[in-house]
Amino acid sequence: MSIFVSIEDREGETIGEVYELRELPARLPAKGLCLPYIRETTDSFFNYLQMPALLAELEELAAAKQPTEVSRELERLIQSGRKCADKRDRFLRFYGETSRGE
């Protein structure tokens, strides 16, 4: 399972490309202010007020030794977060991939 990420405007329109996180979801901690809400089984989004906390948690995770693919996904996600950090009309959205039949 994976999580899809996009930057969206207030109306939910995608700005830029949608991309998939395949390796990172398994490494996301269950504790923290923001990261526990990013899961493969649910959707979540963060606004400019929440972005500093989210970026701090992502950067802390990136500072720890990670496999190469996880590090790449983290860096891409941090870059996306920085694009939303000071913009009231931008949201970083996570779409979880839910299991069928549940």
Order of alpha helices (4+ residues) and beta strands (2+ residues): beta-beta-beta-alpha-alpha-beta
